[in-house]
Amino acid sequence: MDIYAPDSKVMIKGMVIDGIVKSVRITSNMSISYQIGWWNGDSYVVGDFSASEVSGHAEGKSKIGFK
């Protein structure tokens, strides 16, 4: 399973936003969601997004595994 590591720069699909991954959640059914933060003018905004809503650079991805 490939995920974006915390502190990776990512883009949110459908929005012109570059953000930073603050945290990663992996549920028991193996779905991935991200908490992403970005600056909007003078305000720092944090939002939750599913893996399908996030894209970024390959070097920001890490491979994890479970035994």
Beta strands, then each sheet from edge to edge (+ up, - down):
strand 1: 2-4
strand 2: 9-12
strand 3: 17-26
strand 4: 32-40
strand 5: 43-50
strand 6: 54-56
strand 7: 61-63
sheet 1: 1+ 7-
sheet 2: 5+ 4- 3+ 2- 6+
end
